[in-house]
Amino acid sequence: QVQLVESGGGLVQPGGSLRLSCAASGFTTRSRWMNWVRQAPGKGLEWVSHINQGGDISLYAETVKGRFTISRDDAKNMLYLQMDNLKPEDTAIYYCTSPADDAWGQGTLVTVSS
């Protein structure tokens, strides 16, 4: 059974940092390119970042480029999103996804507020 479980969300002040984690089971992340997607309150889904199977190619939405870093640890079947210099507009539920498996996690809420 394919499953993705995100963690690491919470309340942080503007300018702060958080690291999101995504634990995968039921498949091997080594063979998958993976995404982070977010949904802000009252808005649609926004793609945030992508990392390829080898981990040597990562792409970012313009809204997070230079502030967020995606990474993976295939030995642990894990995906990460390091978020620095957070802004109020980063407030959203963050999901990790494996498009090849049509799999989404339950999401983790990030709230950026003073």
FIMIFI-493514 format. One line per 5 residues: number of its first residue (from 1); their letters; for each residue x negated, y, z of N, C-alpha, C. Coordinates in pm, 1 decimal, decimal comma, padded with zeros to 6 digits. Layout:
REM FIMIFI-493514
NUM = A = X Y Z X Y Z X Y Z; ...
This chain:
REM FIMIFI-493514
1 = QVQLV = -00084,5 -00119,2 00000,0 00000,0 00000,0 00000,0 -00088,5 00124,9 00000,0; -00069,1 00207,4 -00101,6 -00146,5 00330,4 -00112,7 -00095,5 00432,5 -00011,4; -00187,8 00490,3 00063,5 -00149,5 00589,3 00163,1 -00256,4 00696,0 00175,5; -00212,3 00820,3 00191,6 -00300,2 00933,5 00215,9 -00251,1 01004,5 00341,0; -00342,0 01032,8 00433,0 -00304,7 01098,8 00558,2 -00396,3 01217,9 00581,1
6 = ESGGG = -00338,1 01338,0 00578,5 -00414,5 01459,9 00601,4 -00418,3 01494,8 00749,9; -00522,5 01565,9 00788,9 -00535,7 01616,8 00924,7 -00625,4 01739,7 00923,5; -00624,7 01810,9 01035,5 -00715,4 01924,5 01049,3 -00650,6 02060,9 01038,1; -00521,3 02064,3 01007,3 -00454,0 02192,8 00999,3 -00434,8 02255,3 01136,1; -00389,6 02379,8 01135,7 -00365,6 02448,7 01261,2 -00353,4 02597,5 01241,4
11 = LVQPG = -00356,3 02669,7 01351,5 -00347,7 02815,0 01350,3 -00487,2 02874,1 01361,0; -00520,2 02965,1 01272,4 -00652,0 03027,9 01271,4 -00635,8 03174,7 01238,4; -00724,2 03256,8 01292,2 -00719,8 03399,8 01263,6 -00779,5 03429,6 01127,3; -00738,0 03538,0 01065,8 -00800,2 03578,0 00938,3 -00951,8 03587,1 00953,2; -01020,8 03536,0 00851,6 -01166,0 03530,6 00855,0 -01221,2 03402,6 00915,7
16 = GSLRL = -01133,8 03323,1 00973,8 -01176,7 03199,1 01037,0 -01192,2 03084,7 00938,5; -01225,1 02967,5 00994,3 -01250,5 02849,1 00912,6 -01172,9 02729,5 00966,4; -01142,7 02639,3 00875,4 -01085,1 02509,5 00909,6 -01141,2 02406,5 00812,8; -01145,4 02282,0 00859,0 -01183,9 02172,2 00771,4 -01071,7 02070,5 00770,1; -01014,3 02050,5 00653,6 -00909,8 01949,7 00637,3 -00972,4 01817,4 00597,3
21 = SCAAS = -00911,7 01709,9 00645,9 -00955,1 01575,3 00610,7 -00838,1 01498,6 00552,0; -00869,7 01404,0 00466,2 -00768,1 01317,9 00406,5 -00821,9 01175,8 00406,6; -00753,6 01089,0 00479,5 -00793,1 00948,0 00488,0 -00710,0 00867,5 00389,9; -00778,3 00794,9 00303,2 -00710,8 00714,3 00201,8 -00714,9 00567,2 00239,7; -00609,0 00495,6 00206,8 -00605,2 00350,9 00226,1 -00524,4 00289,6 00113,7
26 = GFTTR = -00549,2 00162,2 00088,5 -00478,0 00092,3 -00018,1 -00543,3 00106,3 -00154,1; -00648,3 00184,6 -00163,1 -00724,8 00196,7 -00286,4 -00863,0 00250,9 -00249,4; -00953,9 00243,6 -00344,5 -01089,7 00290,2 -00321,6 -01106,5 00427,8 -00383,1; -01137,6 00526,7 -00300,8 -01150,1 00663,3 -00352,6 -01262,5 00675,3 -00454,9; -01359,5 00585,4 -00447,6 -01475,5 00594,5 -00537,0 -01432,7 00596,9 -00683,3
31 = SRWMN = -01320,7 00533,0 -00712,1 -01276,5 00522,1 -00851,4 -01173,0 00626,7 -00889,6; -01153,2 00726,0 -00804,7 -01047,1 00823,5 -00826,9 -01099,9 00966,1 -00827,7; -01045,4 01048,5 -00917,0 -01061,7 01191,2 -00894,8 -00946,4 01235,1 -00805,7; -00972,0 01330,2 -00721,1 -00879,2 01367,1 -00615,7 -00853,0 01517,7 -00618,2; -00736,2 01554,2 -00568,9 -00695,0 01694,4 -00565,2 -00653,8 01737,7 -00425,0
36 = WVRQA = -00660,8 01866,6 -00400,9 -00588,3 01932,9 -00292,4 -00486,9 02025,9 -00357,6; -00367,0 02022,1 -00306,3 -00256,6 02105,7 -00354,4 -00192,0 02168,2 -00231,0; -00138,5 02288,3 -00244,0 -00073,4 02351,6 -00128,6 00061,0 02410,2 -00167,0; 00142,1 02431,0 -00065,2 00272,0 02494,6 -00085,2 00293,6 02596,3 00025,7; 00296,0 02722,2 -00011,2 00321,0 02829,3 00084,2 00470,3 02835,8 00115,9
41 = PGKGL = 00507,1 02891,6 00230,0 00648,6 02900,6 00267,4 00731,2 02968,5 00159,5; 00834,8 02902,2 00114,3 00925,2 02960,5 00016,8 00872,5 02967,9 -00124,7; 00756,2 02904,3 -00149,1 00696,8 02910,1 -00282,6 00677,5 02769,5 -00339,0; 00637,2 02764,6 -00464,4 00614,7 02637,1 -00529,7 00477,8 02580,1 -00500,0; 00450,6 02465,2 -00558,5 00322,1 02399,7 -00540,0 00212,1 02474,4 -00615,5
46 = EWVSH = 00095,7 02483,5 -00552,3 -00021,2 02547,1 -00614,2 -00138,6 02451,0 -00606,2; -00195,8 02418,8 -00719,9 -00318,2 02339,1 -00721,0 -00431,3 02421,1 -00660,7; -00510,4 02359,6 -00574,6 -00617,4 02428,3 -00503,7 -00754,7 02386,8 -00553,8; -00776,6 02254,3 -00560,8 -00911,1 02208,8 -00594,5 -00908,1 02064,8 -00644,1; -01011,5 02029,7 -00720,7 -01024,9 01896,4 -00779,3 -01169,5 01852,1 -00764,0
51 = INQGG = -01190,2 01723,9 -00741,5 -01324,8 01669,0 -00741,3 -01323,7 01539,7 -00821,1; -01426,8 01519,9 -00903,8 -01427,8 01401,0 -00989,8 -01478,3 01280,1 -00913,0; -01479,2 01166,1 -00981,1 -01514,3 01040,5 -00915,8 -01654,9 01044,1 -00857,6; -01747,6 01101,3 -00929,2 -01884,6 01103,2 -00880,8 -01911,8 01210,1 -00776,6; -01820,3 01303,8 -00764,3 -01838,6 01412,8 -00669,9 -01929,6 01523,4 -00720,4
56 = DISLY = -01971,3 01514,8 -00846,2 -02063,0 01616,8 -00898,0 -01991,6 01727,4 -00973,0; -01862,1 01713,7 -00991,9 -01783,7 01819,0 -01057,5 -01667,4 01855,0 -00966,7; -01661,7 01980,9 -00928,3 -01550,8 02030,1 -00847,6 -01498,6 02158,9 -00910,2; -01369,7 02173,2 -00907,0 -01303,4 02289,3 -00965,1 -01214,2 02352,8 -00859,3; -01194,7 02483,0 -00873,7 -01117,6 02556,8 -00774,6 -01023,5 02656,3 -00840,7
61 = AETVK = -00910,4 02677,7 -00777,6 -00822,5 02786,6 -00819,0 -00893,9 02918,6 -00792,2; -00864,2 03016,9 -00873,6 -00928,0 03147,4 -00857,8 -00899,8 03207,4 -00719,9; -00785,3 03173,8 -00664,1 -00746,4 03231,0 -00535,6 -00832,5 03181,1 -00419,5; -00903,0 03069,4 -00438,4 -00983,6 03013,5 -00328,7 -01131,0 03000,8 -00364,3; -01165,6 03027,6 -00487,9 -01303,5 03010,5 -00533,1 -01398,4 03095,0 -00448,3
66 = GRFTI = -01507,0 03032,6 -00407,0 -01605,1 03101,8 -00324,3 -01577,4 03094,7 -00175,5; -01458,7 03047,1 -00139,5 -01422,1 03036,7 00002,8 -01397,2 02892,0 00045,3; -01348,4 02809,4 -00046,4 -01316,4 02670,4 -00015,8 -01419,0 02579,0 -00081,9; -01445,8 02465,8 -00016,4 -01537,1 02365,9 -00070,9 -01475,8 02227,4 -00055,2; -01459,3 02159,1 -00167,3 -01406,6 02022,7 -00164,6 -01523,4 01924,5 -00161,2
71 = SRDDA = -01504,7 01815,1 -00089,5 -01609,6 01712,7 -00085,6 -01545,4 01577,5 -00059,4; -01624,9 01473,3 -00075,8 -01573,0 01338,1 -00056,8 -01678,6 01251,2 00005,7; -01635,2 01152,1 00081,6 -01723,7 01050,6 00136,9 -01660,9 00916,2 00101,3; -01704,6 00861,1 -00009,1 -01642,5 00738,3 -00057,0 -01674,3 00618,2 00032,9; -01781,9 00625,3 00106,1 -01814,0 00516,3 00198,9 -01707,8 00506,4 00308,8
76 = KNMLY = -01646,1 00622,3 00338,4 -01542,9 00626,8 00441,7 -01403,1 00638,1 00382,0; -01395,3 00643,4 00248,1 -01265,3 00661,5 00180,9 -01197,4 00790,2 00225,4; -01276,7 00898,0 00230,2 -01227,9 01024,8 00281,8 -01246,1 01137,8 00180,8; -01157,3 01234,5 00187,7 -01163,9 01357,7 00110,2 -01156,7 01472,8 00209,3; -01229,0 01581,9 00180,8 -01233,7 01695,8 00271,7 -01209,8 01826,3 00196,2
81 = LQMDN = -01166,6 01927,1 00272,5 -01157,9 02062,8 00219,1 -01205,5 02158,0 00328,0; -01323,3 02214,8 00308,4 -01375,9 02315,6 00399,5 -01323,0 02451,1 00355,3; -01255,7 02519,3 00446,3 -01192,9 02647,0 00414,0 -01254,0 02754,8 00501,8; -01320,3 02849,1 00439,3 -01385,4 02959,2 00510,0 -01322,2 03092,1 00470,3; -01345,6 03193,1 00553,4 -01292,3 03327,0 00527,5 -01143,8 03320,7 00493,2
86 = LKPED = -01069,6 03252,7 00577,0 -00927,6 03232,7 00550,4 -00849,9 03363,6 00554,3; -00748,8 03370,1 00470,1 -00663,9 03487,9 00457,6 -00518,9 03450,1 00489,7; -00438,3 03545,9 00529,0 -00297,5 03513,6 00556,8 -00228,0 03445,7 00439,5; -00267,1 03481,6 00318,2 -00203,8 03421,2 00200,1 -00245,1 03276,2 00179,2; -00337,1 03225,0 00258,7 -00372,9 03083,3 00254,3 -00277,7 02998,3 00338,1
91 = TAIYY = -00188,7 03062,6 00411,1 -00090,8 02989,3 00491,5 -00005,5 02900,7 00401,9; -00005,4 02772,0 00432,3 00064,7 02675,2 00347,1 00054,4 02536,4 00408,6; 00133,0 02446,3 00353,0 00112,1 02304,2 00378,8 00015,8 02254,7 00273,4; -00089,7 02186,4 00317,1 -00192,5 02136,7 00226,6 -00178,8 01985,0 00210,6; -00179,2 01942,5 00085,8 -00164,5 01800,9 00052,9 -00287,0 01752,0 -00023,3
96 = CTSPA = -00331,8 01631,6 00007,8 -00429,0 01567,2 -00080,7 -00352,0 01471,9 -00171,4; -00399,5 01458,4 -00293,0 -00330,8 01374,7 -00389,9 -00429,4 01290,4 -00469,5; -00382,0 01174,1 -00510,8 -00453,2 01088,3 -00603,3 -00363,9 01069,6 -00724,1; -00386,8 01149,6 -00828,2 -00296,6 01144,0 -00944,0 -00287,5 01004,8 -01007,6; -00396,2 00931,1 -01007,3 -00394,5 00798,5 -01071,1 -00296,5 00705,0 -01002,3
101 = DDAWG = -00273,8 00728,3 -00873,2 -00183,0 00644,5 -00795,2 -00048,5 00712,6 -00771,5; -00034,5 00835,1 -00823,7 00085,4 00914,8 -00796,8 00110,2 00922,0 -00646,2; 00002,0 00939,6 -00572,4 00008,2 00935,9 -00426,2 -00014,0 01073,8 -00366,9; 00067,2 01107,0 -00268,5 00056,1 01230,9 -00192,7 00059,2 01197,9 -00044,7; -00013,0 01276,0 00032,6 -00002,7 01263,3 00176,7 00120,3 01338,3 00227,1
106 = QGTLV = 00135,8 01335,6 00359,5 00250,7 01404,6 00420,1 00225,3 01554,2 00438,3; 00100,8 01593,7 00424,4 00064,6 01734,3 00434,2 00021,8 01774,3 00574,0; -00059,3 01879,6 00580,5 -00099,7 01938,0 00708,3 -00083,9 02089,3 00697,7; -00025,5 02148,4 00800,0 00008,0 02290,6 00796,2 -00109,8 02375,5 00841,0; -00142,1 02473,1 00758,0 -00243,7 02573,0 00790,8 -00174,7 02708,4 00802,9
111 = TVSS = -00192,0 02772,4 00916,8 -00133,8 02903,6 00939,3 -00245,7 03001,6 00971,3; -00254,2 03106,5 00891,0 -00357,4 03208,0 00910,1 -00288,2 03335,8 00955,6; -00310,5 03369,7 01080,2 -00240,1 03483,8 01137,5 -00315,4 03535,0 01258,5; -00305,5 03665,1 01279,0 -00365,6 03724,7 01397,6 -00262,3 03734,6 01509,9
